[in-house]
Amino acid sequence: MGSVIMHNVVSVDGLPAEHDQRRAPATYDRILAHIAGHRVTVHCTVTRQQVRREGYLEEFLRFWQDNADTRMIWVSLYTPQRGEISAERLTAADREQVIQDLRRLRPIAPKLEMFDGALDAYARPPASPAECAFARTTECVCRRQFSRSSARCRVSRPWSSSSAMSSTMRM
């Protein structure tokens, strides 16, 4: 498989107000305190509510680009489970807008790791888990230790600069 690169990945649901609303009790300040002094990758899944707010993605990227503890920023697009209908689901027009925004914003957010191959794939969401690159290339093993949970995931991302990477996140 070649070399494996380890990344500490923190998943946030947008900017503080949206994240804290979704992840009650509020955790954004706690995340910022815990990442201080570490080099982390920040991951956010874009939802329809974020797309509908003009300038949201740029504000999010600037916030994390300016954070000295951010090593890299990953963005994915909300993809519902089979049969799910929710307010978070992106329309085709929403997806296209996010893709255009990410292409436009790459120069102002050098920590954003969004290659053309990934953006092209976002334009055509998978019809099933069998067609989903993330589902096919990710293995997660979760365990409980004391009162905390740890998730360890091995992710092979063919569009990335590295052929394989592992992510560890602790909450």
C-alpha positions in Angstrom: 0.0 0.0 0.0 2.9 2.3 0.4 3.4 4.9 3.1 0.5 6.0 5.4 0.1 9.5 6.6 -1.7 10.1 9.9 -3.9 13.2 10.2 -5.8 14.4 13.3 -9.2 15.3 11.8 -11.8 17.4 13.5 -15.3 17.4 12.1 -17.2 20.6 12.5 -20.7 21.4 11.2 -20.0 24.8 9.8 -19.4 28.0 11.8 -19.9 28.2 15.6 -23.6 29.1 15.6 -24.6 26.3 13.2 -22.2 23.7 14.8 -23.3 24.4 18.3 -27.0 24.2 17.4 -26.5 20.8 15.7 -24.1 19.4 18.4 -25.8 20.6 21.6 -24.5 21.1 24.1 -22.2 23.6 22.5 -18.8 22.2 21.5 -17.1 24.8 19.2 -15.2 26.6 21.9 -14.2 23.2 23.4 -12.9 22.2 20.0 -10.9 25.4 19.6 -9.4 24.9 23.1 -8.5 21.3 22.5 -6.8 21.8 19.1 -4.6 24.7 20.4 -1.0 23.8 19.7 -1.8 20.9 17.4 -1.9 20.6 13.6 -5.3 19.4 12.6 -7.3 18.8 9.5 -10.8 20.4 9.7 -13.6 18.6 7.9 -17.0 20.1 7.2 -20.0 18.6 5.4 -21.8 21.3 3.5 -25.6 21.3 3.9 -28.3 23.2 2.0 -28.7 25.7 4.9 -25.1 26.7 4.5 -25.4 27.0 0.7 -28.4 29.3 1.0 -26.6 31.8 3.1 -24.6 34.1 0.7 -20.9 34.1 1.5 -21.1 31.3 4.1 -18.5 29.0 2.6 -16.0 31.8 2.2 -16.6 32.9 5.8 -16.0 29.3 7.0 -12.9 28.9 4.9 -11.4 32.2 6.1 -12.1 31.4 9.7 -10.2 28.1 9.5 -7.6 29.4 7.1 -6.7 32.0 9.7 -6.5 29.5 12.5 -2.8 28.7 13.1 -3.7 25.2 14.3 -5.3 24.3 11.0 -3.1 22.2 8.8 -5.6 21.4 6.1 -9.4 21.9 5.3 -11.5 19.2 3.8 -15.1 19.8 2.6 -17.6 17.2 1.6 -21.2 17.6 0.4 -24.2 16.3 2.3 -25.3 13.1 0.7 -28.5 11.6 2.2 -29.0 8.0 3.0 -31.3 6.1 0.7 -34.9 7.3 0.9 -34.0 10.3 3.2 -35.7 13.6 2.5 -34.5 16.4 4.6 -33.9 20.2 4.6 -30.1 19.5 4.5 -30.2 17.7 1.1 -28.5 19.6 -1.7 -30.2 20.2 -5.0 -28.3 19.8 -8.2 -28.1 23.6 -8.4 -26.8 23.7 -4.8 -24.1 21.2 -5.6 -23.0 23.2 -8.7 -22.9 26.4 -6.6 -20.7 24.8 -4.0 -18.4 23.4 -6.6 -18.0 26.8 -8.3 -17.5 28.5 -4.9 -14.8 26.0 -3.9 -12.9 26.4 -7.2 -13.1 30.2 -6.8 -12.1 30.1 -3.1 -9.0 27.9 -3.4 -6.6 30.8 -4.0 -7.7 32.6 -0.8 -7.7 29.4 1.3 -4.5 27.5 0.5 -5.2 25.0 3.3 -8.3 23.9 1.4 -7.5 20.5 -0.1 -9.9 20.3 -3.0 -8.5 18.9 -6.2 -10.3 19.1 -9.5 -11.0 15.3 -9.5 -12.8 15.5 -6.2 -14.8 18.6 -7.3 -15.7 16.8 -10.6 -16.9 13.8 -8.6 -19.1 16.0 -6.4 -21.0 17.1 -9.5 -22.2 13.5 -9.9 -23.2 12.1 -6.5 -23.3 8.3 -6.2 -26.6 6.5 -6.7 -25.7 3.8 -4.1 -23.1 3.0 -1.5 -21.5 0.6 -4.1 -20.8 3.7 -6.3 -19.6 5.9 -3.4 -15.8 6.3 -3.3 -15.9 7.1 0.4 -17.9 4.0 1.2 -15.6 1.9 -0.9 -12.4 3.2 0.5 -13.1 3.9 4.2 -13.0 1.5 7.1 -14.0 2.7 10.5 -13.5 0.9 13.8 -15.0 2.5 16.9 -14.2 1.7 20.5 -15.1 3.1 23.9 -12.3 3.9 26.3 -13.4 5.2 29.7 -16.1 7.8 29.0 -14.6 8.9 25.6 -15.0 7.3 22.2 -12.3 7.1 19.6 -12.9 6.4 15.9 -10.0 5.2 13.8 -10.6 5.3 10.0 -8.4 4.2 7.2 -9.1 6.3 4.1 -7.7 5.9 0.7 -8.4 9.0 -1.4 -7.3 8.5 -5.0 -7.8 12.2 -5.8 -5.5 13.2 -3.0 -1.8 14.0 -3.0 -1.2 10.9 -0.9 -2.4 7.5 -1.9 -3.6 6.5 1.5 -4.1 8.3 4.8 -5.4 7.4 8.2 -7.5 9.7 10.4 -8.0 9.6 14.1 -10.5 11.8 15.9 -11.2 11.9 19.6 -14.2 13.8 21.1 
